[in-house]
Amino acid sequence: MEERRKIRRVEYPTKTVLVDCINQTRYYVKTFDASPVGIGIIGDASLPDLVGKDVIIIAETMIMYAEVVRQEKQPSGEYKIGVNAKRFSDEVLEYLFDRIVGD
């Protein structure tokens, strides 16, 4: 039997912030599309290598916890960043809510 469902990406152009989960460094990037399991992201040429790192992605109305799985340099000098969504752990959710609520 052939699977009829497909995970499709939809256009989602917006300014986005990537937060490195280890050191909380923020990187300002652009999102160009989204799906239930990933987001297409473009970062400028100054972006460090994030492959293998866990990040939190904040894109307007979405927050995603993900692992950076690829970072490809484009002819423009920018990077196309591929991520795989991860389930939020209790620790990550606590961190997020602590940051949202503040001190």
N, C-alpha and C positions, 0 to 999 in steps of 0.2 A: 504494500500500500504506500502510495506517495504522500509525503507530508505536504499539506496545503498551506500551513502557516509559515510565514517568513518574517524575520525580523528586519524591518525596513528602517532606514534613516530618513529623517525629515529635516528640511532646512531649519536652522536655529542660529542665525547670525546674532551674536551678542558679545559684549565684553565679558571676560571671565577671569577669575583668580584661581591659580593652582597654589595649594599650600602643601609644602613638603612636611609629611607627618613627623619626621625625625627632628628637624630643627626649626620648624614653623616658619621657614622662609616663604615669602609670598612672591609669586611670579604673575605678572599681568599679561594675559594672552587673549586670543579671540576664539570663540566657538563658531564653527560653520555648520555643523549638523549634529543630530542627536538620535539615539535609539534607546530602547529600554536597557541595553547592556553596554552602551558606550557613547562617547562623545567625540566628534572630530574637532581637533584643536590645532591652531596655528600659533606659534610663538616666534618672537623675533630672534635675530642672529646671536644675541647675547645670552640666550638661555643655556644654562649648563646641562650636562648630560643627566637626565632624570630616569633613564631606563632602569627598571628593576625597583624603583622607589614607589612607596605608597604615597598617594596624594589625596587631598580633599579638593574637589572641584566645586566652585561656587559660580553658577551661571544664572543670573537673574532669579528665576523661580525654582531652580534645581540645585540640590546639593548631592554630590556623588562621592563615594569613597572608591578609589580605584588604584590599580597598579599600572604604571607606565610600561608598556610592552615594546614600544618602538618610538624612535625619534629620527625622522628622515629629513636631511637637509634638502631644501628646495632650490631651484635655480635662482630664486629671488634672494637667497640667503636666509630666509625664514626656515623654521622647522615645522614639519607636520608631525603631530604627536598622536600616537595610538595608545589607548587605554582599555583595560578590561575592568568592568565594574566588580566590586567586592561587596560582600555583606558587611554592614556596620557591626563592629564588635561592641560589646558593652563599654569597653575602655574608650573607643573612639566617640561613641555617643555621649559619654560623660564629658569628654574633652569639649565636644561641640557645645553642649548645654552650659558648661562652665563658662565658655567664651561668650555665648549669647547672653547669659544672665549677667556676667561681669562680676567684679569684686564688690 
